[in-house]
Amino acid sequence: MSTQSRRHLLTGGSALLLGACSRPAPAQAEAALAGLKQLAPFPLGVAAMTGQLGDPQFVDLLVRNFSQLTPEWEMKMEAILKADGDFDFARADALADFAANHSLRLHGHTLIWYAETPVAFERLSGSGQAFADAYRTYILRVAGRYRGRVVGWDVVNEAINEDGEGERDCLWSRNLGPDYAALAFGYAREADPDAPLFLNDYFLETMPNKRRSFLRLAERLLKSGAPLSGVATQTHVSIHIKPGSIKAAIRDLASLGLPLHLSELDVSTRNAEAIAGALDMASLADRLAHQARVVEEAAEAFAALPAHQQYAFTLWGLRDKDSWLRRPPNAGDGSDRPLLFDDAGRPKPAARALLDTLAR
Ligand code: XIL
């Protein structure tokens, strides 16, 4: 896109560019067709759920601004694996079809996660080979079904302990040993020879010890020959994050030389009382301005990566009201505004900060 047209987008155009609520003047109709994704030299992702796809404003805003989709829930084990051990792909297929019908890349999330241990696996716990066979079958069937439809997988999610020290004890490690992660990567590669395979985790920006443990696991997987081909940092942060923390994390994580997915960005705007010892920003305008600066830092850090390491820059939801931080058990007082677009689908300062950074 020419500099002239980019500047146009950033002036009057951007108000049309991002919003789904104003009708473009004829002269700017072209600009209104564009969206954040037109400015991004890398995939811009967003999490979505099938329940949101019936909302025309949601679909219009998503398709206009994003080029990649992460199923927020539908490709997780609890959405696919039935109590009797059978597979139900209906919800995952619905999102995969939506992505294909709207020319969106589809990121698979997530094959193995400590937090989801459906009864079909709990029932097999301690059964030795039967558990191991079911684990392999699950990964082969799910990753095999979406081969050629997903552009990458979160193979193992949140493997590092809450306190950042070492790897979690979980159903998978208790039944398969510490190599459950390496096994998962191997089976995912067996099912899909091409998709980049990611290790994904959170608080890597705010807990340097957790980031060290994460990198140690990634290095152990690589050394063992596991087909780890990408690292993902969820980036669930708040407006109170220390400036520079995201840049430092991205720099560290990129040191492996692998593709990097900034996989689940949201920036909570809850005030100080929700986050102990943080800077108090009473006014909403202050908090939204701070949120814009955090999004700008994340976008700058990601944009500074070499192209081969820019897998995708993904927001964990479209409008504030779509956020998991507005639903139990995280909803708090329901006032959080963690995403780029407000409840009415209007772009917030954070959306402009992303647009301005992408257009540099
Ligand atoms: C969350 C979803 O957003 C919620 O709707 C669901 O109830 C729980 O899971 N890290 C992850 C995501 O990798 O899968 C989680 O998504 C948020 C934290």
Residues whose N, C-alpha, C, O or C-beta is under 5 A from the ligand:
A	BS01	XIL	E72 W324
